[in-house]
Amino acid sequence: MPRPDLRTPDSFEHSQLAIADFDGTAAQTFEQSPAGIDVRIAYEAAVEFVFGQDGLEKYEEAGGLQNRAPIEVVQSLAPEASSDQVKQLTEQLVRVKLDVLLAEVGTHFSEGGTWPRSMPGYLEFLKELEAARENGQPIDDLILSSGHMPFIEKTFDSWEATLPDHIIAEETLKELKLGHIYKPSPVLMDLAEGLWRQNYGLNRKIPVGTNDRSRIKYIGDSEIMDGGLAFNSGVDFSLISQKNSAEAWKKFGKSLDLGRIGLNESHHDK
């Protein structure tokens, strides 16, 4: 039977926070859907709709998405736009992109499975995480993405997986009026740490001189964006790719000591 929830102010100093990027880390959103759609193609369609063929050519010449937030894409394509114009263009870009992507979530591949598939090893990691919690390990998981809440939520639903304890996405930043903050800004880690603290009944404001970040682990697929954020924030980072995904998630779980308490108890029972 699961133990009572251990998230209390007193247990916070023994807790951990597991942070994961979403695209290319938790989900294979760069793999095409059964209809031939992926994040890159959805962005290209949205860029062409909002900025025309000239804007699409400029976007492609710059290397495409490059793990950028929507507002960064807009700023690169409309450098002379006012802040209000940037806001309007960003909202339009996001709306078109989301319409394209949401229609694809949960569609079935002929060989089985739905789009987007989880990255190899991720769902196994979630099972280990849940088992560790049931064995008394106080640990939160958090998705930190430049993507969007509806897409992330619908994806987890298609996997029949429990949502993470926390999700920081574009909508989160907009709600907190942090729309111009994106990876690798350490402000994002301040926000993540604040949500973690709040979940244990503590003030979200981070006390000066604490060493809580030694208990935060972060995994992502961009050495520049994700790795840069981890470096700027002083947290451990694991780099993941399609080729090493299963092994990377296994090592990430080990870095969090998943299963440690359960193993200790099984030895004690013997």
FIMIKE-530705 format. One record per atom (N, C-alpha, C): residue number from 1; residue in one letter; atom name; x, y, z. Coordinates in steps of 0.1 Angstrom, whole numbers, m for minus. Example, Ala and Ser with C-alpha at 12.3 -4.5 7.8 and 13.67 -1.06 7.14 Angstrom:
<rs>
R   i aa at  east north    up
R   1  a  N   132   m57    78
R   1  a CA   123   m45    78
R   1  a  C   132   m33    78
R   2  s  N   128   m22    71
R   2  s CA   137   m11    71
R   2  s  C   129     0    79
</rs>
This chain:
<rs>
R   i aa at  east north    up
R   1  m  N     8   m12     0
R   1  m CA     0     0     0
R   1  m  C     9    12     0
R   2  p  N     5    23    m7
R   2  p CA    13    35    m7
R   2  p  C    13    41     7
R   3  r  N    24    47    10
R   3  r CA    25    54    23
R   3  r  C    18    67    22
R   4  p  N    15    74    33
R   4  p CA    10    87    33
R   4  p  C    19    97    26
R   5  d  N    14   107    20
R   5  d CA    22   117    13
R   5  d  C    32   123    23
R   6  l  N    45   123    19
R   6  l CA    55   127    28
R   6  l  C    59   142    25
R   7  r  N    51   149    18
R   7  r CA    55   163    14
R   7  r  C    51   172    26
R   8  t  N    60   174    35
R   8  t CA    58   183    46
R   8  t  C    70   192    47
R   9  p  N    69   204    54
R   9  p CA    81   213    55
R   9  p  C    93   205    61
R  10  d  N    91   196    71
R  10  d CA   102   189    77
R  10  d  C   109   179    67
R  11  s  N   101   174    58
R  11  s CA   107   164    49
R  11  s  C   113   170    37
R  12  f  N   112   183    35
R  12  f CA   117   190    23
R  12  f  C   132   188    22
R  13  e  N   139   189    33
R  13  e CA   154   188    32
R  13  e  C   159   174    27
R  14  h  N   150   164    27
R  14  h CA   153   151    23
R  14  h  C   147   148     9
R  15  s  N   140   157     3
R  15  s CA   133   155    m9
R  15  s  C   143   158   m21
R  16  q  N   138   154   m33
R  16  q CA   145   157   m46
R  16  q  C   135   162   m56
R  17  l  N   141   169   m66
R  17  l CA   133   174   m77
R  17  l  C   139   169   m90
R  18  a  N   131   162   m98
R  18  a CA   136   157  m111
R  18  a  C   129   165  m122
R  19  i  N   138   173  m130
R  19  i CA   133   181  m140
R  19  i  C   136   176  m154
R  20  a  N   126   176  m163
R  20  a CA   129   171  m176
R  20  a  C   123   181  m186
R  21  d  N   131   183  m197
R  21  d CA   126   189  m209
R  21  d  C   115   180  m215
R  22  f  N   107   185  m224
R  22  f CA    96   177  m230
R  22  f  C   100   172  m244
R  23  d  N   101   182  m254
R  23  d CA   104   178  m268
R  23  d  C   117   171  m269
R  24  g  N   118   159  m274
R  24  g CA   131   152  m276
R  24  g  C   137   147  m263
R  25  t  N   130   148  m252
R  25  t CA   135   143  m239
R  25  t  C   124   133  m233
R  26  a  N   112   138  m231
R  26  a CA   101   129  m227
R  26  a  C    93   124  m238
R  27  a  N    92   132  m249
R  27  a CA    83   128  m260
R  27  a  C    91   129  m273
R  28  q  N    88   120  m282
R  28  q CA    94   120  m296
R  28  q  C    86   129  m305
R  29  t  N    85   142  m302
R  29  t CA    77   151  m310
R  29  t  C    84   155  m323
R  30  f  N    97   151  m325
R  30  f CA   103   154  m337
R  30  f  C   102   142  m347
R  31  e  N    95   131  m342
R  31  e CA    91   120  m351
R  31  e  C    78   124  m358
R  32  q  N    76   121  m370
R  32  q CA    64   125  m377
R  32  q  C    52   117  m373
R  33  s  N    41   123  m372
R  33  s CA    28   116  m369
R  33  s  C    24   107  m380
R  34  p  N    14    98  m379
R  34  p CA    10    90  m390
R  34  p  C     6    98  m402
R  35  a  N     2   111  m400
R  35  a CA    m2   120  m411
R  35  a  C    10   128  m417
R  36  g  N    22   125  m411
R  36  g CA    34   132  m416
R  36  g  C    37   145  m409
R  37  i  N    31   147  m397
R  37  i CA    33   160  m390
R  37  i  C    42   158  m378
R  38  d  N    51   168  m375
R  38  d CA    59   168  m363
R  38  d  C    60   183  m359
R  39  v  N    67   185  m348
R  39  v CA    68   199  m343
R  39  v  C    75   208  m353
R  40  r  N    85   203  m360
R  40  r CA    92   212  m370
R  40  r  C    82   216  m381
R  41  i  N    75   206  m386
R  41  i CA    66   209  m397
R  41  i  C    54   218  m393
R  42  a  N    49   216  m381
R  42  a CA    39   225  m375
R  42  a  C    44   239  m374
R  43  y  N    56   241  m370
R  43  y CA    62   254  m369
R  43  y  C    63   260  m383
R  44  e  N    68   252  m392
R  44  e CA    69   258  m406
R  44  e  C    56   262  m412
R  45  a  N    46   254  m409
R  45  a CA    32   258  m414
R  45  a  C    27   271  m407
R  46  a  N    30   272  m394
R  46  a CA    26   284  m387
R  46  a  C    34   296  m391
R  47  v  N    47   295  m393
R  47  v CA    55   306  m398
R  47  v  C    51   311  m411
R  48  e  N    48   301  m421
R  48  e CA    43   305  m434
R  48  e  C    30   312  m433
R  49  f  N    21   308  m425
R  49  f CA     8   314  m423
R  49  f  C     9   328  m418
R  50  v  N    18   330  m408
R  50  v CA    19   343  m402
R  50  v  C    28   353  m409
R  51  f  N    39   348  m415
R  51  f CA    49   356  m420
R  51  f  C    51   355  m436
R  52  g  N    43   346  m441
R  52  g CA    44   344  m456
R  52  g  C    56   336  m460
R  53  q  N    57   334  m473
R  53  q CA    68   326  m479
R  53  q  C    82   332  m476
R  54  d  N    83   346  m476
R  54  d CA    96   352  m473
R  54  d  C   100   349  m459
R  55  g  N    90   350  m450
R  55  g CA    93   347  m436
R  55  g  C    97   332  m434
R  56  l  N    91   323  m441
R  56  l CA    95   309  m440
R  56  l  C   109   307  m445
R  57  e  N   113   314  m456
R  57  e CA   126   312  m461
R  57  e  C   136   318  m451
R  58  k  N   133   329  m445
R  58  k CA   142   335  m435
R  58  k  C   144   325  m423
R  59  y  N   132   320  m419
R  59  y CA   132   310  m408
R  59  y  C   141   298  m411
R  60  e  N   140   293  m423
R  60  e CA   147   281  m427
R  60  e  C   162   284  m428
R  61  e  N   165   296  m433
R  61  e CA   179   300  m434
R  61  e  C   186   301  m421
R  62  a  N   178   305  m410
R  62  a CA   184   306  m397
R  62  a  C   185   293  m390
R  63  g  N   181   282  m397
R  63  g CA   182   268  m391
R  63  g  C   170   263  m385
R  64  g  N   158   269  m387
R  64  g CA   146   264  m382
R  64  g  C   144   267  m368
R  65  l  N   137   258  m361
R  65  l CA   133   260  m347
R  65  l  C   145   262  m337
R  66  q  N   154   253  m338
R  66  q CA   166   254  m329
R  66  q  C   163   255  m314
R  67  n  N   153   248  m310
R  67  n CA   149   247  m296
R  67  n  C   145   261  m290
R  68  r  N   141   270  m299
R  68  r CA   137   283  m294
R  68  r  C   122   284  m290
R  69  a  N   120   294  m281
R  69  a CA   106   296  m277
R  69  a  C    99   304  m288
R  70  p  N    85   303  m289
R  70  p CA    78   310  m299
R  70  p  C    82   325  m300
R  71  i  N    83   332  m289
R  71  i CA    86   346  m289
R  71  i  C   100   349  m296
R  72  e  N   109   340  m294
R  72  e CA   122   341  m300
R  72  e  C   121   340  m315
R  73  v  N   113   331  m319
R  73  v CA   111   329  m334
R  73  v  C   105   342  m340
R  74  v  N    95   347  m333
R  74  v CA    89   360  m338
R  74  v  C    99   371  m338
R  75  q  N   106   373  m328
R  75  q CA   116   384  m327
R  75  q  C   126   383  m338
R  76  s  N   130   371  m342
R  76  s CA   140   369  m352
R  76  s  C   134   372  m366
R  77  l  N   121   370  m368
R  77  l CA   115   372  m380
R  77  l  C   109   386  m382
R  78  a  N   106   393  m370
R  78  a CA   101   407  m371
R  78  a  C   109   415  m361
R  79  p  N   122   418  m364
R  79  p CA   130   425  m354
R  79  p  C   126   440  m352
R  80  e  N   118   445  m361
R  80  e CA   114   459  m360
R  80  e  C   100   461  m353
R  81  a  N    94   450  m350
R  81  a CA    80   450  m344
R  81  a  C    81   455  m330
R  82  s  N    70   462  m326
R  82  s CA    69   468  m313
R  82  s  C    65   456  m303
R  83  s  N    66   459  m290
R  83  s CA    63   448  m281
R  83  s  C    49   443  m282
R  84  d  N    39   452  m285
R  84  d CA    25   448  m287
R  84  d  C    24   439  m300
R  85  q  N    31   443  m310
R  85  q CA    31   435  m323
R  85  q  C    37   422  m321
R  86  v  N    48   421  m313
R  86  v CA    54   408  m310
R  86  v  C    45   399  m303
R  87  k  N    38   405  m293
R  87  k CA    28   397  m285
R  87  k  C    17   391  m294
R  88  q  N    12   400  m303
R  88  q CA     1   395  m312
R  88  q  C     6   385  m322
R  89  l  N    18   387  m328
R  89  l CA    23   377  m337
R  89  l  C    26   364  m330
R  90  t  N    31   365  m318
R  90  t CA    34   353  m311
R  90  t  C    22   345  m308
R  91  e  N    11   351  m303
R  91  e CA    m1   345  m301
R  91  e  C    m7   338  m313
R  92  q  N    m6   345  m324
R  92  q CA   m11   339  m337
R  92  q  C    m2   327  m341
R  93  l  N    11   328  m340
R  93  l CA    20   317  m344
R  93  l  C    17   305  m335
R  94  v  N    15   307  m322
R  94  v CA    12   296  m313
R  94  v  C    m1   290  m316
R  95  r  N   m11   298  m319
R  95  r CA   m25   293  m321
R  95  r  C   m25   284  m334
R  96  v  N   m18   288  m344
R  96  v CA   m18   280  m357
R  96  v  C   m10   267  m354
R  97  k  N     2   268  m348
R  97  k CA    10   256  m345
R  97  k  C     2   246  m336
R  98  l  N    m4   251  m326
R  98  l CA   m11   242  m317
R  98  l  C   m23   235  m324
R  99  d  N   m30   243  m332
R  99  d CA   m41   236  m340
R  99  d  C   m36   225  m348
R 100  v  N   m25   226  m354
R 100  v CA   m19   216  m363
R 100  v  C   m15   204  m354
R 101  l  N    m8   206  m343
R 101  l CA    m3   196  m334
R 101  l  C   m14   188  m326
R 102  l  N   m23   196  m320
R 102  l CA   m33   189  m312
R 102  l  C   m42   179  m320
R 103  a  N   m44   182  m332
R 103  a CA   m52   173  m341
R 103  a  C   m44   160  m343
R 104  e  N   m31   160  m341
R 104  e CA   m23   148  m343
R 104  e  C   m22   139  m331
R 105  v  N   m22   145  m319
R 105  v CA   m20   138  m306
R 105  v  C   m29   126  m305
R 106  g  N   m24   114  m302
R 106  g CA   m32   103  m300
R 106  g  C   m36    95  m313
R 107  t  N   m32   100  m325
R 107  t CA   m34    93  m337
R 107  t  C   m26    80  m337
R 108  h  N   m31    70  m343
R 108  h CA   m24    56  m342
R 108  h  C   m15    53  m354
R 109  f  N    m4    48  m351
R 109  f CA     5    43  m361
R 109  f  C     0    29  m365
R 110  s  N     3    26  m378
R 110  s CA    m2    13  m383
R 110  s  C     4     1  m376
R 111  e  N    17     3  m371
R 111  e CA    24    m8  m364
R 111  e  C    21    m8  m349
R 112  g  N    13     1  m345
R 112  g CA     9     2  m331
R 112  g  C    15    14  m324
R 113  g  N     9    18  m313
R 113  g CA    13    30  m306
R 113  g  C     7    43  m312
R 114  t  N     8    54  m304
R 114  t CA     2    66  m308
R 114  t  C    12    77  m308
R 115  w  N     9    88  m316
R 115  w CA    18   100  m317
R 115  w  C    14   110  m306
R 116  p  N    24   117  m300
R 116  p CA    38   113  m301
R 116  p  C    42   102  m292
R 117  r  N    51    93  m296
R 117  r CA    56    83  m288
R 117  r  C    64    89  m276
R 118  s  N    65    81  m265
R 118  s CA    74    86  m255
R 118  s  C    88    82  m259
R 119  m  N    98    90  m253
R 119  m CA   112    86  m256
R 119  m  C   115    73  m249
R 120  p  N   123    65  m256
R 120  p CA   126    52  m250
R 120  p  C   132    53  m236
R 121  g  N   126    46  m226
R 121  g CA   130    46  m212
R 121  g  C   122    56  m204
R 122  y  N   115    65  m210
R 122  y CA   108    75  m201
R 122  y  C    96    69  m193
R 123  l  N    88    61  m199
R 123  l CA    76    56  m192
R 123  l  C    81    46  m181
R 124  e  N    92    39  m184
R 124  e CA    98    30  m174
R 124  e  C   104    38  m162
R 125  f  N   109    50  m165
R 125  f CA   114    59  m155
R 125  f  C   102    63  m146
R 126  l  N    91    67  m152
R 126  l CA    79    71  m144
R 126  l  C    74    60  m135
R 127  k  N    75    47  m140
R 127  k CA    71    36  m131
R 127  k  C    80    35  m119
R 128  e  N    93    36  m122
R 128  e CA   103    36  m111
R 128  e  C   101    47  m101
R 129  l  N    98    59  m106
R 129  l CA    95    70   m98
R 129  l  C    83    68   m89
R 130  e  N    73    63   m94
R 130  e CA    61    60   m86
R 130  e  C    63    49   m76
R 131  a  N    71    39   m79
R 131  a CA    75    29   m70
R 131  a  C    83    35   m58
R 132  a  N    92    44   m62
R 132  a CA   101    50   m51
R 132  a  C    92    58   m42
R 133  r  N    82    65   m47
R 133  r CA    73    73   m39
R 133  r  C    65    64   m29
R 134  e  N    60    53   m35
R 134  e CA    52    44   m26
R 134  e  C    61    38   m15
R 135  n  N    74    37   m18
R 135  n CA    83    32    m8
R 135  n  C    89    43     2
R 136  g  N    83    55     0
R 136  g CA    87    66    10
R 136  g  C    97    76     5
R 137  q  N   101    76    m7
R 137  q CA   110    86   m12
R 137  q  C   103    99   m16
R 138  p  N   105   110    m9
R 138  p CA    99   122   m13
R 138  p  C   106   128   m25
R 139  i  N    99   128   m36
R 139  i CA   105   133   m48
R 139  i  C    94   138   m57
R 140  d  N    97   150   m63
R 140  d CA    87   157   m73
R 140  d  C    93   155   m87
R 141  d  N    84   155   m97
R 141  d CA    89   156  m110
R 141  d  C    83   168  m117
R 142  l  N    90   174  m126
R 142  l CA    86   186  m133
R 142  l  C    90   186  m147
R 143  i  N    81   190  m156
R 143  i CA    84   192  m170
R 143  i  C    86   207  m172
R 144  l  N    98   210  m178
R 144  l CA   102   224  m181
R 144  l  C   103   225  m196
R 145  s  N    94   232  m202
R 145  s CA    93   232  m217
R 145  s  C    90   246  m222
R 146  s  N    94   249  m234
R 146  s CA    90   261  m241
R 146  s  C    78   258  m250
R 147  g  N    72   246  m248
R 147  g CA    60   242  m255
R 147  g  C    48   246  m247
R 148  h  N    37   239  m249
R 148  h CA    24   244  m244
R 148  h  C    16   234  m236
R 149  m  N    10   239  m225
R 149  m CA     3   230  m216
R 149  m  C    m8   221  m222
R 150  p  N   m16   226  m231
R 150  p CA   m26   216  m237
R 150  p  C   m20   205  m244
R 151  f  N    m9   207  m251
R 151  f CA    m2   197  m259
R 151  f  C     4   187  m250
R 152  i  N    11   191  m239
R 152  i CA    17   183  m229
R 152  i  C     7   174  m222
R 153  e  N    m4   181  m218
R 153  e CA   m15   173  m211
R 153  e  C   m21   163  m219
R 154  k  N   m24   166  m232
R 154  k CA   m31   157  m241
R 154  k  C   m21   145  m244
R 155  t  N    m8   148  m245
R 155  t CA     2   137  m248
R 155  t  C     2   127  m236
R 156  f  N     3   132  m224
R 156  f CA     3   123  m212
R 156  f  C   m10   115  m212
R 157  d  N   m21   121  m215
R 157  d CA   m34   114  m216
R 157  d  C   m33   103  m226
R 158  s  N   m27   105  m237
R 158  s CA   m26    95  m248
R 158  s  C   m17    83  m243
R 159  w  N    m8    86  m234
R 159  w CA     1    76  m229
R 159  w  C    m5    68  m217
R 160  e  N   m17    74  m212
R 160  e CA   m23    69  m200
R 160  e  C   m14    70  m189
R 161  a  N    m6    81  m188
R 161  a CA     4    83  m178
R 161  a  C    m1    95  m169
R 162  t  N     3    94  m156
R 162  t CA     0   105  m147
R 162  t  C     8   117  m150
R 163  l  N     2   129  m150
R 163  l CA     9   141  m153
R 163  l  C    20   144  m142
R 164  p  N    31   150  m145
R 164  p CA    41   154  m135
R 164  p  C    35   163  m124
R 165  d  N    42   163  m113
R 165  d CA    37   172  m102
R 165  d  C    36   187  m107
R 166  h  N    45   191  m115
R 166  h CA    46   205  m120
R 166  h  C    49   205  m135
R 167  i  N    43   215  m141
R 167  i CA    46   217  m156
R 167  i  C    48   232  m157
R 168  i  N    60   236  m162
R 168  i CA    63   250  m166
R 168  i  C    64   250  m181
R 169  a  N    54   257  m187
R 169  a CA    53   259  m201
R 169  a  C    50   273  m205
R 170  e  N    48   276  m217
R 170  e CA    45   290  m222
R 170  e  C    34   296  m214
R 171  e  N    23   289  m211
R 171  e CA    12   294  m204
R 171  e  C    15   298  m190
R 172  t  N    24   290  m184
R 172  t CA    29   294  m170
R 172  t  C    36   307  m170
R 173  l  N    45   309  m179
R 173  l CA    52   322  m180
R 173  l  C    43   333  m183
R 174  k  N    34   331  m192
R 174  k CA    24   342  m195
R 174  k  C    16   346  m183
R 175  e  N    11   336  m176
R 175  e CA     3   338  m164
R 175  e  C    11   346  m153
R 176  l  N    24   343  m152
R 176  l CA    33   350  m143
R 176  l  C    39   363  m149
R 177  k  N    35   366  m161
R 177  k CA    41   378  m168
R 177  k  C    56   377  m170
R 178  l  N    60   364  m173
R 178  l CA    74   362  m176
R 178  l  C    76   357  m190
R 179  g  N    68   363  m199
R 179  g CA    68   359  m213
R 179  g  C    81   360  m221
R 180  h  N    90   369  m216
R 180  h CA   103   371  m223
R 180  h  C   114   363  m216
R 181  i  N   111   353  m208
R 181  i CA   121   345  m201
R 181  i  C   121   332  m207
R 182  y  N   132   327  m212
R 182  y CA   133   314  m218
R 182  y  C   147   308  m216
R 183  k  N   149   295  m218
R 183  k CA   161   288  m216
R 183  k  C   172   295  m224
R 184  p  N   184   297  m218
R 184  p CA   189   291  m206
R 184  p  C   189   301  m194
R 185  s  N   179   309  m193
R 185  s CA   178   319  m182
R 185  s  C   176   312  m168
R 186  p  N   184   314  m158
R 186  p CA   183   308  m145
R 186  p  C   170   312  m138
R 187  v  N   163   322  m143
R 187  v CA   150   326  m137
R 187  v  C   140   314  m138
R 188  l  N   141   306  m148
R 188  l CA   133   294  m149
R 188  l  C   136   284  m138
R 189  m  N   148   283  m134
R 189  m CA   151   274  m123
R 189  m  C   146   279  m110
R 190  d  N   147   292  m108
R 190  d CA   141   299   m96
R 190  d  C   126   295   m95
R 191  l  N   119   296  m107
R 191  l CA   105   292  m107
R 191  l  C   103   278  m103
R 192  a  N   111   269  m109
R 192  a CA   109   255  m107
R 192  a  C   112   252   m92
R 193  e  N   122   257   m86
R 193  e CA   125   255   m72
R 193  e  C   114   261   m63
R 194  g  N   109   272   m67
R 194  g CA    98   278   m59
R 194  g  C    85   269   m59
R 195  l  N    82   263   m70
R 195  l CA    71   253   m71
R 195  l  C    73   241   m62
R 196  w  N    86   236   m63
R 196  w CA    90   225   m55
R 196  w  C    88   228   m40
R 197  r  N    93   239   m36
R 197  r CA    92   243   m22
R 197  r  C    77   244   m17
R 198  q  N    70   251   m26
R 198  q CA    55   253   m23
R 198  q  C    48   240   m21
R 199  n  N    52   229   m28
R 199  n CA    46   216   m27
R 199  n  C    48   210   m14
R 200  y  N    58   215    m6
R 200  y CA    61   209     7
R 200  y  C    57   219    18
R 201  g  N    48   228    14
R 201  g CA    43   238    24
R 201  g  C    52   249    28
R 202  l  N    62   252    20
R 202  l CA    72   262    22
R 202  l  C    69   274    14
R 203  n  N    74   286    17
R 203  n CA    73   298     9
R 203  n  C    81   296    m4
R 204  r  N    75   300   m15
R 204  r CA    82   299   m28
R 204  r  C    94   307   m29
R 205  k  N    96   317   m21
R 205  k CA   108   325   m22
R 205  k  C   120   317   m16
R 206  i  N   131   317   m24
R 206  i CA   142   309   m21
R 206  i  C   151   316   m11
R 207  p  N   154   310     1
R 207  p CA   162   317    11
R 207  p  C   177   318     6
R 208  v  N   183   329     9
R 208  v CA   197   331     6
R 208  v  C   206   321    12
R 209  g  N   215   315     5
R 209  g CA   225   306    11
R 209  g  C   221   292    12
R 210  t  N   210   288     6
R 210  t CA   206   274     7
R 210  t  C   213   266    m3
R 211  n  N   214   253     0
R 211  n CA   220   243    m9
R 211  n  C   211   233   m15
R 212  d  N   198   238   m16
R 212  d CA   188   229   m21
R 212  d  C   190   224   m35
R 213  r  N   197   231   m43
R 213  r CA   199   228   m57
R 213  r  C   208   215   m59
R 214  s  N   215   212   m49
R 214  s CA   222   199   m49
R 214  s  C   213   187   m50
R 215  r  N   200   189   m47
R 215  r CA   190   178   m48
R 215  r  C   181   179   m60
R 216  i  N   185   188   m70
R 216  i CA   178   189   m82
R 216  i  C   186   183   m94
R 217  k  N   179   174  m101
R 217  k CA   185   168  m113
R 217  k  C   177   172  m126
R 218  y  N   185   175  m136
R 218  y CA   178   180  m149
R 218  y  C   183   172  m161
R 219  i  N   173   168  m169
R 219  i CA   177   161  m181
R 219  i  C   170   168  m194
R 220  g  N   178   169  m204
R 220  g CA   173   176  m216
R 220  g  C   181   172  m228
R 221  d  N   176   176  m240
R 221  d CA   183   171  m253
R 221  d  C   191   182  m259
R 222  s  N   191   194  m253
R 222  s CA   199   205  m259
R 222  s  C   210   209  m250
R 223  e  N   222   207  m254
R 223  e CA   234   211  m246
R 223  e  C   234   226  m244
R 224  i  N   230   234  m254
R 224  i CA   230   248  m253
R 224  i  C   219   254  m244
R 225  m  N   207   250  m247
R 225  m CA   195   255  m239
R 225  m  C   194   248  m226
R 226  d  N   192   235  m226
R 226  d CA   190   228  m213
R 226  d  C   203   227  m205
R 227  g  N   214   223  m211
R 227  g CA   227   223  m204
R 227  g  C   231   237  m199
R 228  g  N   228   247  m207
R 228  g CA   231   261  m203
R 228  g  C   223   265  m191
R 229  l  N   210   261  m191
R 229  l CA   202   264  m180
R 229  l  C   207   257  m167
R 230  a  N   211   245  m168
R 230  a CA   216   237  m157
R 230  a  C   229   244  m152
R 231  f  N   238   247  m161
R 231  f CA   250   253  m157
R 231  f  C   248   267  m150
R 232  n  N   239   275  m156
R 232  n CA   237   288  m150
R 232  n  C   230   288  m137
R 233  s  N   223   276  m134
R 233  s CA   216   275  m122
R 233  s  C   223   266  m111
R 234  g  N   234   260  m115
R 234  g CA   241   252  m105
R 234  g  C   234   238  m102
R 235  v  N   228   232  m112
R 235  v CA   222   219  m109
R 235  v  C   229   208  m119
R 236  d  N   228   196  m115
R 236  d CA   233   185  m123
R 236  d  C   225   183  m135
R 237  f  N   232   180  m146
R 237  f CA   225   179  m159
R 237  f  C   229   166  m166
R 238  s  N   219   160  m173
R 238  s CA   221   148  m181
R 238  s  C   216   151  m195
R 239  l  N   225   148  m205
R 239  l CA   222   151  m219
R 239  l  C   216   138  m225
R 240  i  N   205   140  m232
R 240  i CA   198   128  m238
R 240  i  C   197   130  m253
R 241  s  N   197   119  m260
R 241  s CA   195   119  m275
R 241  s  C   186   107  m279
R 242  q  N   182   106  m291
R 242  q CA   174    95  m295
R 242  q  C   182    82  m294
R 243  k  N   195    83  m297
R 243  k CA   204    71  m297
R 243  k  C   206    66  m283
R 244  n  N   207    75  m273
R 244  n CA   211    70  m259
R 244  n  C   199    71  m249
R 245  s  N   187    73  m255
R 245  s CA   176    76  m246
R 245  s  C   173    66  m235
R 246  a  N   172    54  m238
R 246  a CA   169    44  m228
R 246  a  C   180    43  m217
R 247  e  N   192    44  m221
R 247  e CA   203    44  m211
R 247  e  C   203    57  m203
R 248  a  N   201    68  m210
R 248  a CA   201    81  m203
R 248  a  C   190    82  m192
R 249  w  N   178    76  m195
R 249  w CA   168    77  m185
R 249  w  C   171    67  m174
R 250  k  N   177    56  m177
R 250  k CA   181    47  m166
R 250  k  C   191    53  m157
R 251  k  N   201    60  m163
R 251  k CA   212    67  m155
R 251  k  C   206    78  m147
R 252  f  N   196    85  m153
R 252  f CA   189    96  m146
R 252  f  C   182    91  m134
R 253  g  N   175    79  m135
R 253  g CA   169    73  m123
R 253  g  C   179    70  m113
R 254  k  N   190    64  m117
R 254  k CA   200    60  m107
R 254  k  C   206    73  m100
R 255  s  N   207    84  m107
R 255  s CA   212    96  m101
R 255  s  C   203   101   m90
R 256  l  N   190    97   m91
R 256  l CA   180   101   m81
R 256  l  C   178    90   m70
R 257  d  N   186    80   m71
R 257  d CA   186    68   m61
R 257  d  C   172    62   m62
R 258  l  N   165    61   m73
R 258  l CA   152    55   m74
R 258  l  C   154    40   m70
R 259  g  N   145    36   m62
R 259  g CA   145    22   m57
R 259  g  C   154    20   m45
R 260  r  N   161    30   m41
R 260  r CA   170    29   m29
R 260  r  C   163    24   m17
R 261  i  N   152    30   m13
R 261  i CA   145    27    m1
R 261  i  C   138    13    m2
R 262  g  N   133    10   m14
R 262  g CA   127    m3   m16
R 262  g  C   137   m14   m15
R 263  l  N   149   m12   m20
R 263  l CA   160   m22   m19
R 263  l  C   164   m23    m5
R 264  n  N   166   m12     2
R 264  n CA   170   m13    16
R 264  n  C   160   m21    25
R 265  e  N   147   m19    22
R 265  e CA   137   m26    29
R 265  e  C   137   m41    26
R 266  s  N   139   m44    13
R 266  s CA   138   m59    10
R 266  s  C   150   m66    16
R 267  h  N   162   m59    17
R 267  h CA   173   m65    24
R 267  h  C   171   m67    39
R 268  h  N   164   m57    44
R 268  h CA   161   m57    59
R 268  h  C   151   m68    62
R 269  d  N   141   m71    53
R 269  d CA   131   m81    55
R 269  d  C   138   m95    55
R 270  k  N   149   m96    47
R 270  k CA   156  m109    47
R 270  k  C   163  m112    60
</rs>
